[in-house]
Amino acid sequence: MAKPSGGAGTARARAIAAGAGLLAEPRRMQILEWLQEEGSARVRELSEAFSVSEATIRQDLERLETDGHIVREHGGAYLRSVPQQVRDMALQHQANMDAKRRIGRLAASLVGDGESIILDSGSTTTEVALNLLEKQNLNVVTNALNIALTLGALPSCAVHMPGGQFKAPTLSLSGERSAAFFEGLYAEKCFLATAAISFEAGLTYPSLADLYVKRAMIAASSRVVLVADSTKIGRTSFSSLGAVEIVHTLITDQAIRDEDRRAFEARGIEVLIA
């Protein structure tokens, strides 16, 4: 398995390269995906990431607000659904839940009593956590508040959390401070989430903040298990974590195409179908 390469500078450079030259509508859709992942963003931050002027970003945000997706504020914008979603402790991404539940059950079956594991944030990893309730003496490290509350209520489960920046749509903690928490930790397995999977671009995400903590999770784990429904395969998002070979196992659903399955296996990645 290849470890993810490049630091924050490399990730930012890749992201800027991806954002530069986008037409207005595709750029607005990527800005919306960014906000659906981060909850909010500053105009200056988006201007740098997409390599366009701040005036252009303001026009993009005005259009997204007119369409009912976001609320603009001085110097930035936030996702319209965020305040209620956080009050309800609900996740932003709830598509393909039947497949995610099956993936969660299969992933949890790989965990033995007494193991130390890392659970990434996200709707699919939440399903993994919900299927760990009968396990005994687990040590769980997670950056997801909802997962910590679910597993932390179990007397037999020890839950550890990093600090960092709060991300409302994924109810998670992220960024460089969050990543530093994983230094010196060891886990048998890491259950990793992704926004999109491409054999060309690798594992990609809507924004930059998560890359730090996901690299740290991978570095602290003996085995990396990617949990992702098949709709994410063949797609790309904004910033790349690294090539698909950074994972050992992919757990996905029955709708994966045969050619995609063979392509993963040709790269030495075990494919499990839920």
Secondary structure, DSSP 8 states (H G I E B T S, - for coil): -------HHHHHHHHHHHHTT--HHHHHHHHHHHHHHHSEEEHHHHHHHHTS-HHHHHHHHHHHHHTTSEEEETTEEEETTHHHHHHTT--S--TTHHHHHHHHHHHHTT--TT-EEEE-SSHHHHHHHHT-TT--SEEEEESBHHHHHHHHT-TTEEEE----EEETTTTEEESHHHHHTTTT--EEEEEE--SEEETTTEEEESSSHHHHHHHHHHHTEEEEEEE--GGGBT---SEEEE-GGG-SEEEE-TTS-HHHHHHHHHTT-EEEE-
